[in-house]
């Protein structure tokens, strides 16, 4: 009797575990924005600082959702506005503003753990923007600083720039594929 019990129990237990895993997986239909809390930090705000290198005029596009994913809508969601034929020096900041009395700058942690982080910028090829990351962990780019060049001959563009912060401990390979997504924001992008 014991051997029959063991033979029946193992397949049943495995079936239940697989069914639980499948039911527990939920597709995230929210395309935008995604603020993902991991065990280490919560990122509620992303700032894209860009400076026209010919005029030194600074601009900041901010995404702020202090209560994090779900709950209230973001309180600020700016558009990145660029001019054709320009070069911009760009830096990205990540903050946890969930507690207004204790705002935490996550940017330095991303920099210090550069070998575990990778910032991806995705923009339509028709935008005429070329993005070159200018910082590194010693082997691969990080993306906290970059240079954006806009094509003088490109048509005006009205679309999005997807910014993704990937957490890639022990799997970083210079691409966006491996690791977990800490933040994913589709910034509106206009180029005239």
N, CA, C and O atoms as a DFTB+ gen file, in Angstrom:
768 C
 N C O
     1  1       0.797      -1.195       0.000
     2  2       0.000       0.000       0.000
     3  2       0.846       1.268       0.000
     4  3       0.488       2.250      -0.650
     5  1       1.939       1.258       0.705
     6  2       2.772       2.455       0.771
     7  2       3.331       2.828      -0.596
     8  3       3.382       4.010      -0.937
     9  1       3.748       1.848      -1.381
    10  2       4.337       2.172      -2.678
    11  2       3.300       2.772      -3.623
    12  3       3.647       3.667      -4.394
    13  1       2.034       2.319      -3.600
    14  2       0.989       2.910      -4.428
    15  2       0.717       4.343      -3.982
    16  3       0.548       5.232      -4.816
    17  1       0.674       4.566      -2.686
    18  2       0.445       5.893      -2.137
    19  2       1.520       6.862      -2.604
    20  3       1.218       7.984      -3.011
    21  1       2.781       6.426      -2.544
    22  2       3.884       7.292      -2.979
    23  2       3.781       7.596      -4.465
    24  3       4.034       8.729      -4.875
    25  1       3.413       6.606      -5.291
    26  2       3.313       6.818      -6.733
    27  2       2.179       7.783      -7.074
    28  3       2.316       8.595      -7.989
    29  1       1.085       7.705      -6.367
    30  2      -0.051       8.591      -6.620
    31  2       0.217       9.981      -6.067
    32  3      -0.109      10.974      -6.717
    33  1       0.798      10.067      -4.894
    34  2       1.001      11.354      -4.232
    35  2       1.947      12.265      -4.988
    36  3       1.675      13.458      -5.118
    37  1       3.042      11.737      -5.484
    38  2       4.023      12.580      -6.166
    39  2       3.428      13.263      -7.396
    40  3       3.578      14.478      -7.525
    41  1       2.754      12.544      -8.314
    42  2       2.151      13.239      -9.465
    43  2       1.088      14.251      -9.059
    44  3       0.981      15.317      -9.666
    45  1       0.303      13.925      -8.035
    46  2      -0.736      14.848      -7.593
    47  2      -0.107      16.108      -7.014
    48  3      -0.541      17.218      -7.324
    49  1       0.888      15.950      -6.193
    50  2       1.561      17.097      -5.583
    51  2       2.204      17.966      -6.654
    52  3       2.081      19.190      -6.619
    53  1       2.893      17.335      -7.609
    54  2       3.525      18.103      -8.691
    55  2       2.475      18.849      -9.515
    56  3       2.677      20.005      -9.885
    57  1       1.346      18.179      -9.801
    58  2       0.273      18.833     -10.562
    59  2      -0.276      20.033      -9.825
    60  3      -0.518      21.078     -10.429
    61  1      -0.475      19.893      -8.519
    62  2      -0.971      21.014      -7.723
    63  2       0.012      22.176      -7.701
    64  3      -0.391      23.335      -7.801
    65  1       1.305      21.869      -7.571
    66  2       2.320      22.927      -7.567
    67  2       2.347      23.668      -8.902
    68  3       2.435      24.896      -8.931
    69  1       2.274      22.931      -9.993
    70  2       2.298      23.561     -11.314
    71  2       1.045      24.409     -11.512
    72  3       1.128      25.529     -12.016
    73  1      -0.112      23.885     -11.120
    74  2      -1.363      24.645     -11.257
    75  2      -1.318      25.918     -10.423
    76  3      -1.771      26.970     -10.874
    77  1      -0.781      25.833      -9.220
    78  2      -0.661      27.011      -8.363
    79  2       0.251      28.044      -9.000
    80  3      -0.047      29.238      -8.970
    81  1       1.346      27.602      -9.569
    82  2       2.281      28.533     -10.203
    83  2       1.635      29.215     -11.404
    84  3       1.817      30.416     -11.608
    85  1       0.880      28.456     -12.200
    86  2       0.238      29.038     -13.377
    87  2      -0.838      30.026     -12.967
    88  3      -0.924      31.116     -13.532
    89  1      -1.656      29.662     -11.995
    90  2      -2.714      30.556     -11.530
    91  2      -2.122      31.797     -10.883
    92  3      -2.673      32.890     -11.018
    93  1      -1.006      31.640     -10.182
    94  2      -0.370      32.756      -9.489
    95  2       0.273      33.754     -10.425
    96  3       0.474      34.909     -10.050
    97  1       0.604      33.327     -11.649
    98  2       1.210      34.239     -12.612
    99  2       0.103      35.094     -13.200
   100  3      -0.937      34.583     -13.613
   101  1       0.332      36.381     -13.235
   102  2      -0.672      37.305     -13.732
   103  2      -0.014      38.207     -14.750
   104  3       1.027      38.798     -14.464
   105  1      -0.595      38.328     -15.932
   106  2      -0.060      39.226     -16.945
   107  2      -0.331      40.659     -16.523
   108  3      -1.435      41.000     -16.098
   109  1       0.694      41.492     -16.646
   110  2       0.558      42.900     -16.304
   111  2       0.133      43.660     -17.555
   112  3       0.953      43.945     -18.428
   113  1      -1.152      43.983     -17.634
   114  2      -1.668      44.676     -18.801
   115  2      -1.399      46.168     -18.756
   116  3      -1.588      46.853     -19.761
   117  1      -0.965      46.685     -17.628
   118  2      -0.649      48.105     -17.532
   119  2       0.595      48.364     -18.348
   120  3       1.698      48.009     -17.933
   121  1       0.432      48.978     -19.507
   122  2       1.565      49.224     -20.390
   123  2       2.441      50.347     -19.864
   124  3       3.652      50.343     -20.083
   125  1       1.850      51.294     -19.182
   126  2       2.608      52.481     -18.798
   127  2       1.882      53.220     -17.702
   128  3       0.652      53.181     -17.689
   129  1       2.519      53.864     -16.818
   130  2       3.900      53.664     -16.414
   131  2       4.020      52.496     -15.459
   132  3       3.035      52.055     -14.868
   133  1       5.223      52.007     -15.316
   134  2       5.454      50.916     -14.388
   135  2       6.511      51.323     -13.383
   136  3       7.663      51.572     -13.738
   137  1       6.115      51.386     -12.155
   138  2       7.048      51.583     -11.056
   139  2       7.035      50.271     -10.296
   140  3       5.997      49.865      -9.773
   141  1       8.170      49.608     -10.230
   142  2       8.226      48.288      -9.646
   143  2       9.015      48.347      -8.353
   144  3      10.161      48.797      -8.331
   145  1       8.402      47.897      -7.289
   146  2       9.088      47.887      -6.003
   147  2       9.820      46.554      -5.857
   148  3       9.210      45.490      -5.961
   149  1      11.136      46.619      -5.614
   150  2      11.824      45.385      -5.276
   151  2      12.211      45.444      -3.804
   152  3      11.921      46.427      -3.123
   153  1      12.852      44.415      -3.321
   154  2      13.152      44.339      -1.899
   155  2      14.083      45.457      -1.431
   156  3      14.069      45.825      -0.257
   157  1      14.890      45.997      -2.346
   158  2      15.919      46.940      -1.934
   159  2      15.424      48.379      -1.873
   160  3      15.766      49.105      -0.940
   161  1      14.623      48.806      -2.850
   162  2      14.183      50.196      -2.869
   163  2      12.890      50.359      -3.637
   164  3      12.514      49.522      -4.457
   165  1      12.228      51.450      -3.350
   166  2      11.036      51.852      -4.102
   167  2      11.426      53.109      -4.870
   168  3      11.964      54.051      -4.288
   169  1      11.162      53.127      -6.158
   170  2      11.448      54.301      -6.980
   171  2      10.111      54.875      -7.418
   172  3       9.358      54.237      -8.154
   173  1       9.824      56.092      -6.957
   174  2       8.547      56.725      -7.283
   175  2       8.701      57.870      -8.272
   176  3       7.711      58.336      -8.837
   177  1       9.934      58.332      -8.491
   178  2      10.149      59.501      -9.341
   179  2      11.381      59.313     -10.211
   180  3      12.400      58.787      -9.764
   181  1      11.273      59.752     -11.459
   182  2      12.385      59.687     -12.407
   183  2      12.510      61.062     -13.045
   184  3      11.544      61.593     -13.593
   185  1      13.717      61.637     -12.970
   186  2      13.986      62.941     -13.571
   187  2      14.996      62.756     -14.695
   188  3      16.034      62.121     -14.507
   189  1      14.689      63.316     -15.866
   190  2      15.622      63.336     -16.993
   191  2      16.087      64.780     -17.148
   192  3      15.323      65.646     -17.574
   193  1      17.352      65.028     -16.798
   194  2      17.953      66.359     -16.901
   195  2      18.692      66.429     -18.234
   196  3      19.548      65.589     -18.511
   197  1      18.370      67.418     -19.058
   198  2      19.064      67.529     -20.342
   199  2      19.483      68.974     -20.588
   200  3      18.714      69.914     -20.387
   201  1      20.732      69.115     -21.031
   202  2      21.319      70.435     -21.248
   203  2      21.792      70.539     -22.691
   204  3      22.557      69.701     -23.168
   205  1      21.329      71.573     -23.377
   206  2      21.781      71.861     -24.734
   207  2      23.242      72.280     -24.637
   208  3      23.558      73.291     -24.009
   209  1      24.130      71.513     -25.251
   210  2      25.561      71.794     -25.092
   211  2      25.999      73.092     -25.769
   212  3      27.053      73.625     -25.424
   213  1      25.217      73.623     -26.730
   214  2      25.613      74.872     -27.381
   215  2      25.144      76.101     -26.609
   216  3      25.782      77.152     -26.684
   217  1      24.042      75.990     -25.869
   218  2      23.513      77.143     -25.136
   219  2      23.622      76.994     -23.618
   220  3      23.448      77.960     -22.875
   221  1      23.912      75.771     -23.169
   222  2      23.977      75.437     -21.736
   223  2      22.643      75.650     -21.018
   224  3      22.619      75.805     -19.797
   225  1      21.545      75.659     -21.757
   226  2      20.218      75.770     -21.141
   227  2      19.813      74.406     -20.603
   228  3      19.815      73.411     -21.328
   229  1      19.467      74.374     -19.324
   230  2      19.075      73.137     -18.656
   231  2      17.559      72.980     -18.665
   232  3      16.822      73.943     -18.453
   233  1      17.107      71.761     -18.912
   234  2      15.687      71.402     -18.840
   235  2      15.581      70.134     -18.001
   236  3      16.537      69.365     -17.905
   237  1      14.424      69.919     -17.400
   238  2      14.183      68.700     -16.630
   239  2      12.791      68.181     -16.967
   240  3      11.806      68.912     -16.864
   241  1      12.716      66.917     -17.370
   242  2      11.428      66.245     -17.548
   243  2      11.263      65.322     -16.351
   244  3      12.106      64.464     -16.090
   245  1      10.162      65.512     -15.627
   246  2       9.965      64.754     -14.391
   247  2       8.751      63.838     -14.493
   248  3       7.708      64.205     -15.035
   249  1       8.924      62.638     -13.954
   250  2       7.820      61.732     -13.702
   251  2       7.774      61.531     -12.198
   252  3       8.754      61.093     -11.596
   253  1       6.627      61.855     -11.584
   254  2       6.498      61.730     -10.126
   255  2       5.177      61.052      -9.785
   256  3       4.104      61.502     -10.186
   257  1       5.282      59.963      -9.040
   258  2       4.121      59.211      -8.568
   259  2       4.411      58.800      -7.123
   260  3       4.732      57.641      -6.859
   261  1       4.298      59.757      -6.179
   262  2       4.758      59.533      -4.803
   263  2       4.150      58.342      -4.084
   264  3       4.780      57.793      -3.180
   265  1       2.939      57.921      -4.456
   266  2       2.368      56.757      -3.768
   267  2       2.698      55.449      -4.478
   268  3       2.203      54.391      -4.089
   269  1       3.537      55.513      -5.523
   270  2       3.976      54.305      -6.214
   271  2       2.920      53.747      -7.139
   272  3       1.901      54.385      -7.405
   273  1       3.180      52.543      -7.627
   274  2       2.293      51.892      -8.586
   275  2       0.923      51.652      -7.975
   276  3       0.799      51.289      -6.805
   277  1      -0.099      51.863      -8.787
   278  2      -1.467      51.726      -8.290
   279  2      -1.854      52.985      -7.540
   280  3      -1.135      53.982      -7.602
   281  1      -2.939      52.964      -6.855
   282  2      -3.346      54.132      -6.066
   283  2      -3.645      55.321      -6.944
   284  3      -4.321      55.200      -7.965
   285  1      -3.136      56.475      -6.541
   286  2      -3.384      57.723      -7.264
   287  2      -2.566      57.804      -8.542
   288  3      -1.513      57.179      -8.667
   289  1      -3.069      58.588      -9.489
   290  2      -2.338      58.832     -10.730
   291  2      -1.078      59.641     -10.423
   292  3      -1.001      60.303      -9.388
   293  1      -0.082      59.589     -11.329
   294  2       1.116      60.414     -11.139
   295  2       0.731      61.891     -10.993
   296  3      -0.230      62.353     -11.608
   297  1       1.486      62.618     -10.181
   298  2       1.206      64.039      -9.988
   299  2       1.974      64.904     -10.984
   300  3       1.679      66.091     -11.129
   301  1       2.959      64.317     -11.673
   302  2       3.718      65.065     -12.675
   303  2       4.224      64.086     -13.720
   304  3       4.765      63.032     -13.386
   305  1       4.045      64.439     -14.988
   306  2       4.491      63.598     -16.088
   307  2       4.837      64.520     -17.250
   308  3       3.985      64.809     -18.090
   309  1       6.086      64.982     -17.301
   310  2       6.521      65.993     -18.266
   311  2       6.898      65.381     -19.611
   312  3       7.161      64.184     -19.727
   313  1       6.914      66.235     -20.609
   314  2       7.343      65.881     -21.954
   315  2       8.794      66.308     -22.140
   316  3       9.187      67.390     -21.704
   317  1       9.585      65.462     -22.783
   318  2      10.950      65.827     -23.170
   319  2      10.848      66.541     -24.511
   320  3      10.321      65.992     -25.479
   321  1      11.364      67.787     -24.562
   322  2      11.290      68.604     -25.774
   323  2      12.706      68.913     -26.256
   324  3      13.484      69.570     -25.565
   325  1      13.022      68.426     -27.457
   326  2      14.347      68.626     -28.037
   327  2      14.237      69.397     -29.352
   328  3      13.166      69.487     -29.953
   329  1      15.366      69.946     -29.780
   330  2      15.440      70.685     -31.038
   331  2      16.330      69.918     -32.009
   332  3      17.365      69.377     -31.620
   333  1      15.923      69.877     -33.274
   334  2      16.718      69.189     -34.296
   335  2      18.103      69.841     -34.413
   336  3      18.256      71.052     -34.256
   337  1      19.103      69.002     -34.693
   338  2      20.453      69.492     -34.925
   339  2      21.197      69.900     -33.665
   340  3      22.148      70.678     -33.743
   341  1      20.797      69.404     -32.525
   342  2      21.424      69.768     -31.249
   343  2      22.038      68.541     -30.584
   344  3      21.686      67.399     -30.880
   345  1      22.969      68.823     -29.674
   346  2      23.566      67.791     -28.834
   347  2      23.221      68.121     -27.385
   348  3      23.359      69.264     -26.949
   349  1      22.780      67.127     -26.657
   350  2      22.354      67.320     -25.264
   351  2      23.165      66.427     -24.332
   352  3      23.410      65.255     -24.617
   353  1      23.570      67.015     -23.215
   354  2      24.175      66.244     -22.133
   355  2      23.028      65.865     -21.200
   356  3      22.303      66.734     -20.716
   357  1      22.867      64.563     -20.951
   358  2      21.697      64.067     -20.222
   359  2      22.124      63.283     -18.993
   360  3      23.078      62.507     -19.030
   361  1      21.401      63.502     -17.910
   362  2      21.591      62.684     -16.706
   363  2      20.220      62.269     -16.196
   364  3      19.232      62.975     -16.393
   365  1      20.170      61.118     -15.541
   366  2      18.920      60.576     -15.029
   367  2      19.035      60.446     -13.517
   368  3      20.075      60.047     -12.995
   369  1      17.952      60.789     -12.817
   370  2      17.889      60.649     -11.362
   371  2      16.696      59.770     -10.993
   372  3      15.648      59.815     -11.636
   373  1      16.883      58.967      -9.941
   374  2      15.837      58.107      -9.421
   375  2      15.631      58.439      -7.945
   376  3      16.592      58.491      -7.177
   377  1      14.373      58.664      -7.547
   378  2      14.065      59.040      -6.168
   379  2      12.939      58.174      -5.610
   380  3      12.104      57.643      -6.342
   381  1      12.952      58.052      -4.278
   382  2      11.819      57.500      -3.545
   383  2      11.207      58.659      -2.775
   384  3      11.755      59.105      -1.767
   385  1      10.052      59.151      -3.263
   386  2       9.366      60.273      -2.629
   387  2       8.098      59.803      -1.914
   388  3       7.176      60.591      -1.700
   389  1       8.050      58.532      -1.546
   390  2       6.850      58.007      -0.889
   391  2       6.628      58.637       0.480
   392  3       5.492      58.726       0.946
   393  1       7.710      59.075       1.129
   394  2       7.605      59.789       2.405
   395  2       8.159      61.196       2.192
   396  3       9.376      61.356       2.093
   397  1       7.305      62.221       2.119
   398  2       7.776      63.581       1.851
   399  2       8.770      64.107       2.890
   400  3       9.538      65.028       2.612
   401  1       8.750      63.524       4.071
   402  2       9.684      63.954       5.118
   403  2      11.025      63.244       5.040
   404  3      11.968      63.600       5.748
   405  1      11.105      62.236       4.175
   406  2      12.346      61.465       4.050
   407  2      12.518      61.011       2.604
   408  3      12.411      59.822       2.304
   409  1      12.787      61.968       1.703
   410  2      12.979      61.658       0.285
   411  2      14.347      61.024       0.120
   412  3      15.356      61.558       0.581
   413  1      14.364      59.873      -0.547
   414  2      15.613      59.132      -0.718
   415  2      16.059      59.187      -2.173
   416  3      15.293      58.861      -3.080
   417  1      17.310      59.605      -2.388
   418  2      17.896      59.640      -3.728
   419  2      18.497      58.263      -4.013
   420  3      19.488      57.879      -3.391
   421  1      17.908      57.527      -4.941
   422  2      18.350      56.176      -5.292
   423  2      19.473      56.225      -6.337
   424  3      20.130      55.215      -6.589
   425  1      19.691      57.392      -6.941
   426  2      20.654      57.530      -8.034
   427  2      22.051      57.078      -7.627
   428  3      22.716      56.361      -8.377
   429  1      22.500      57.492      -6.443
   430  2      23.861      57.137      -6.013
   431  2      23.995      55.632      -5.807
   432  3      25.045      55.054      -6.087
   433  1      22.948      55.010      -5.324
   434  2      22.973      53.552      -5.158
   435  2      23.107      52.859      -6.516
   436  3      23.853      51.890      -6.652
   437  1      22.378      53.366      -7.523
   438  2      22.493      52.810      -8.876
   439  2      23.924      52.979      -9.382
   440  3      24.480      52.068      -9.995
   441  1      24.519      54.145      -9.127
   442  2      25.895      54.403      -9.564
   443  2      26.878      53.465      -8.853
   444  3      27.735      52.853      -9.492
   445  1      26.748      53.359      -7.531
   446  2      27.655      52.504      -6.750
   447  2      27.519      51.033      -7.130
   448  3      28.493      50.280      -7.100
   449  1      26.304      50.634      -7.485
   450  2      26.064      49.247      -7.896
   451  2      25.927      49.181      -9.415
   452  3      25.063      48.481      -9.943
   453  1      26.792      49.920     -10.109
   454  2      26.721      50.020     -11.565
   455  2      26.848      48.691     -12.272
   456  3      26.258      48.502     -13.335
   457  1      27.601      47.769     -11.711
   458  2      27.764      46.455     -12.332
   459  2      26.469      45.644     -12.275
   460  3      26.362      44.597     -12.913
   461  1      25.485      46.126     -11.509
   462  2      24.206      45.425     -11.375
   463  2      23.043      46.197     -12.014
   464  3      21.904      45.732     -11.993
   465  1      23.332      47.377     -12.582
   466  2      22.258      48.204     -13.140
   467  2      22.565      48.607     -14.583
   468  3      23.721      48.779     -14.968
   469  1      21.506      48.752     -15.359
   470  2      21.639      49.141     -16.759
   471  2      20.391      49.942     -17.139
   472  3      19.267      49.476     -16.953
   473  1      20.594      51.135     -17.665
   474  2      19.482      51.981     -18.088
   475  2      19.337      51.859     -19.603
   476  3      20.290      52.058     -20.355
   477  1      18.134      51.530     -20.022
   478  2      17.835      51.364     -21.437
   479  2      17.015      52.556     -21.916
   480  3      16.109      53.019     -21.222
   481  1      17.336      53.038     -23.090
   482  2      16.564      54.093     -23.741
   483  2      16.055      53.516     -25.055
   484  3      16.847      53.081     -25.891
   485  1      14.757      53.509     -25.239
   486  2      14.183      53.006     -26.485
   487  2      13.368      54.121     -27.123
   488  3      12.462      54.684     -26.509
   489  1      13.715      54.428     -28.380
   490  2      13.015      55.480     -29.103
   491  2      12.895      55.046     -30.561
   492  3      13.774      54.356     -31.078
   493  1      11.829      55.440     -31.215
   494  2      11.578      55.106     -32.611
   495  2      12.749      55.581     -33.468
   496  3      13.249      56.692     -33.291
   497  1      13.177      54.738     -34.389
   498  2      14.296      55.072     -35.270
   499  2      14.004      56.338     -36.078
   500  3      14.935      57.049     -36.456
   501  1      12.731      56.633     -36.350
   502  2      12.360      57.822     -37.118
   503  2      12.466      59.108     -36.306
   504  3      12.270      60.195     -36.848
   505  1      12.769      59.001     -35.029
   506  2      12.886      60.199     -34.196
   507  2      14.113      61.025     -34.561
   508  3      14.126      62.237     -34.345
   509  1      15.140      60.389     -35.107
   510  2      16.372      61.093     -35.426
   511  2      17.262      61.332     -34.216
   512  3      18.149      62.185     -34.262
   513  1      17.039      60.588     -33.125
   514  2      17.848      60.741     -31.916
   515  2      18.861      59.604     -31.836
   516  3      18.512      58.435     -32.000
   517  1      20.114      59.960     -31.584
   518  2      21.154      58.971     -31.317
   519  2      21.579      59.148     -29.873
   520  3      21.954      60.248     -29.468
   521  1      21.526      58.072     -29.086
   522  2      21.852      58.142     -27.661
   523  2      23.110      57.325     -27.398
   524  3      23.188      56.145     -27.740
   525  1      24.101      57.986     -26.778
   526  2      25.356      57.330     -26.419
   527  2      25.556      57.458     -24.920
   528  3      25.638      58.570     -24.398
   529  1      25.635      56.341     -24.229
   530  2      25.861      56.370     -22.776
   531  2      27.306      56.778     -22.521
   532  3      28.218      56.321     -23.210
   533  1      27.511      57.641     -21.527
   534  2      28.852      58.180     -21.278
   535  2      29.444      57.742     -19.941
   536  3      30.533      58.189     -19.581
   537  1      28.757      56.884     -19.203
   538  2      29.317      56.356     -17.958
   539  2      29.436      54.837     -18.072
   540  3      28.871      54.221     -18.975
   541  1      30.181      54.251     -17.140
   542  2      30.470      52.833     -17.245
   543  2      30.722      52.234     -15.869
   544  3      31.105      52.935     -14.932
   545  1      30.502      50.936     -15.762
   546  2      30.858      50.204     -14.547
   547  2      32.263      49.623     -14.655
   548  3      32.694      48.873     -13.779
   549  1      32.977      49.962     -15.722
   550  2      34.304      49.429     -15.984
   551  2      34.283      48.394     -17.094
   552  3      35.308      48.120     -17.717
   553  1      33.115      47.821     -17.338
   554  2      32.969      46.850     -18.414
   555  2      31.820      47.222     -19.357
   556  3      31.969      47.183     -20.578
   557  1      30.683      47.580     -18.779
   558  2      29.503      47.926     -19.565
   559  2      28.996      49.312     -19.174
   560  3      29.253      49.780     -18.065
   561  1      28.273      49.973     -20.090
   562  2      27.671      51.261     -19.740
   563  2      26.634      51.095     -18.628
   564  3      26.107      50.004     -18.411
   565  1      26.350      52.200     -17.928
   566  2      25.272      52.219     -16.939
   567  2      24.096      52.995     -17.529
   568  3      22.989      52.467     -17.623
   569  1      24.333      54.248     -17.927
   570  2      23.286      55.059     -18.539
   571  2      22.796      56.210     -17.677
   572  3      21.867      56.918     -18.064
   573  1      23.407      56.408     -16.510
   574  2      23.021      57.565     -15.685
   575  2      23.383      58.868     -16.387
   576  3      22.713      59.884     -16.201
   577  1      24.442      58.841     -17.194
   578  2      24.789      59.996     -18.018
   579  2      24.892      59.526     -19.466
   580  3      25.306      58.401     -19.747
   581  1      24.504      60.420     -20.377
   582  2      24.535      60.072     -21.790
   583  2      24.554      61.343     -22.630
   584  3      24.341      62.448     -22.131
   585  1      24.814      61.152     -23.912
   586  2      24.788      62.250     -24.882
   587  2      23.731      61.907     -25.921
   588  3      23.739      60.822     -26.502
   589  1      22.827      62.848     -26.144
   590  2      21.772      62.662     -27.137
   591  2      22.001      63.641     -28.275
   592  3      22.118      64.845     -28.047
   593  1      22.067      63.134     -29.495
   594  2      22.224      63.980     -30.678
   595  2      20.968      63.859     -31.528
   596  3      20.502      62.756     -31.813
   597  1      20.426      65.007     -31.929
   598  2      19.244      65.016     -32.788
   599  2      19.654      65.378     -34.203
   600  3      20.437      66.304     -34.415
   601  1      19.128      64.654     -35.157
   602  2      19.452      64.829     -36.571
   603  2      18.797      66.099     -37.103
   604  3      17.588      66.288     -36.971
   605  1      19.607      66.965     -37.706
   606  2      19.110      68.231     -38.249
   607  2      18.136      68.009     -39.399
   608  3      17.226      68.811     -39.607
   609  1      18.324      66.921     -40.147
   610  2      17.507      66.695     -41.338
   611  2      16.278      65.821     -41.081
   612  3      15.482      65.593     -41.992
   613  1      16.118      65.334     -39.855
   614  2      14.966      64.476     -39.545
   615  2      13.676      65.289     -39.538
   616  3      13.682      66.493     -39.284
   617  1      12.594      64.617     -39.816
   618  2      11.271      65.247     -39.750
   619  2      10.936      65.528     -38.284
   620  3      11.462      64.855     -37.397
   621  1      10.078      66.500     -38.016
   622  2       9.634      66.696     -36.637
   623  2       9.057      65.382     -36.093
   624  3       8.449      64.604     -36.828
   625  1       9.257      65.160     -34.811
   626  2       8.854      63.884     -34.208
   627  2       7.983      64.138     -32.990
   628  3       8.264      65.023     -32.182
   629  1       6.929      63.355     -32.873
   630  2       6.051      63.410     -31.713
   631  2       5.749      61.959     -31.337
   632  3       4.939      61.302     -31.991
   633  1       6.403      61.459     -30.280
   634  2       6.245      60.063     -29.900
   635  2       6.624      59.862     -28.445
   636  3       6.291      60.678     -27.587
   637  1       7.324      58.767     -28.175
   638  2       7.742      58.465     -26.807
   639  2       9.190      58.008     -26.761
   640  3       9.751      57.511     -27.738
   641  1       9.761      58.197     -25.600
   642  2      11.076      57.652     -25.284
   643  2      10.877      56.779     -24.053
   644  3      10.518      57.267     -22.981
   645  1      11.115      55.479     -24.220
   646  2      10.966      54.550     -23.106
   647  2      12.285      54.490     -22.339
   648  3      13.339      54.217     -22.912
   649  1      12.207      54.748     -21.039
   650  2      13.364      54.674     -20.147
   651  2      13.117      53.506     -19.197
   652  3      12.092      53.450     -18.517
   653  1      14.069      52.575     -19.159
   654  2      13.936      51.386     -18.324
   655  2      15.176      51.248     -17.458
   656  3      16.296      51.262     -17.969
   657  1      14.986      51.116     -16.151
   658  2      16.092      50.785     -15.247
   659  2      16.022      49.303     -14.967
   660  3      15.057      48.814     -14.380
   661  1      17.062      48.583     -15.396
   662  2      17.133      47.143     -15.183
   663  2      18.070      46.840     -14.013
   664  3      19.114      47.472     -13.852
   665  1      17.677      45.873     -13.215
   666  2      18.515      45.358     -12.125
   667  2      19.049      44.021     -12.611
   668  3      18.282      43.079     -12.808
   669  1      20.386      43.932     -12.809
   670  2      20.993      42.783     -13.478
   671  2      22.159      42.179     -12.701
   672  3      23.240      42.025     -13.269
   673  1      21.983      41.828     -11.424
   674  2      23.101      41.234     -10.690
   675  2      23.531      39.909     -11.315
   676  3      22.704      39.027     -11.550
   677  1      24.817      39.778     -11.579
   678  2      25.435      38.565     -12.122
   679  2      24.974      38.190     -13.530
   680  3      25.339      37.123     -14.023
   681  1      24.173      39.048     -14.198
   682  2      23.728      38.730     -15.552
   683  2      23.904      39.900     -16.517
   684  3      23.526      39.791     -17.684
   685  1      24.460      40.998     -16.064
   686  2      24.613      42.177     -16.925
   687  2      25.503      41.839     -18.112
   688  3      26.606      41.316     -17.954
   689  1      24.992      42.154     -19.326
   690  2      25.754      41.865     -20.533
   691  2      25.745      43.029     -21.528
   692  3      26.099      42.859     -22.695
   693  1      25.337      44.214     -21.056
   694  2      25.304      45.378     -21.937
   695  2      24.041      45.483     -22.770
   696  3      23.960      46.320     -23.669
   697  1      23.040      44.634     -22.478
   698  2      21.755      44.705     -23.173
   699  2      20.627      44.800     -22.143
   700  3      20.846      44.629     -20.943
   701  1      19.432      45.072     -22.631
   702  2      18.261      45.200     -21.746
   703  2      17.588      43.874     -21.444
   704  3      16.672      43.823     -20.624
   705  1      18.023      42.803     -22.090
   706  2      17.304      41.533     -21.970
   707  2      17.335      40.923     -20.566
   708  3      16.273      40.593     -20.039
   709  1      18.503      40.759     -19.939
   710  2      18.486      40.037     -18.663
   711  2      18.049      40.910     -17.489
   712  3      17.997      42.136     -17.584
   713  1      17.741      40.245     -16.390
   714  2      17.460      40.953     -15.146
   715  2      16.013      41.343     -14.966
   716  3      15.146      41.002     -15.771
   717  1      15.774      42.069     -13.885
   718  2      14.443      42.523     -13.516
   719  2      14.301      44.009     -13.799
   720  3      15.280      44.753     -13.753
   721  1      13.087      44.436     -14.089
   722  2      12.811      45.846     -14.340
   723  2      12.474      46.534     -13.030
   724  3      11.520      46.154     -12.350
   725  1      13.269      47.561     -12.671
   726  2      12.977      48.366     -11.484
   727  2      11.987      49.475     -11.829
   728  3      11.076      49.763     -11.052
   729  1      12.164      50.096     -12.992
   730  2      11.306      51.206     -13.428
   731  2      11.207      51.165     -14.943
   732  3      12.181      50.868     -15.635
   733  1      10.009      51.471     -15.453
   734  2       9.812      51.603     -16.898
   735  2       8.825      52.748     -17.112
   736  3       7.673      52.679     -16.684
   737  1       9.296      53.799     -17.780
   738  2       8.480      54.989     -18.023
   739  2       8.541      55.336     -19.506
   740  3       9.620      55.352     -20.099
   741  1       7.378      55.617     -20.108
   742  2       7.321      56.121     -21.485
   743  2       7.159      57.632     -21.419
   744  3       6.048      58.140     -21.269
   745  1       8.281      58.352     -21.534
   746  2       8.219      59.812     -21.542
   747  2       7.715      60.294     -22.902
   748  3       8.215      59.833     -23.928
   749  1       6.743      61.203     -22.942
   750  2       6.395      61.827     -24.214
   751  2       7.633      62.576     -24.744
   752  3       8.339      63.241     -23.986
   753  1       7.879      62.453     -26.054
   754  2       9.054      63.072     -26.672
   755  2       8.625      63.854     -27.902
   756  3       7.970      63.320     -28.797
   757  1       9.007      65.137     -27.935
   758  2       8.727      65.994     -29.077
   759  2      10.053      66.581     -29.559
   760  3      10.827      67.128     -28.773
   761  1      10.299      66.460     -30.865
   762  2      11.506      67.032     -31.480
   763  2      11.066      67.917     -32.633
   764  3      10.412      67.448     -33.565
   765  1      11.423      69.203     -32.577
   766  2      11.095      70.160     -33.641
   767  2      12.359      70.782     -34.196
   768  3      12.291      71.614     -35.101
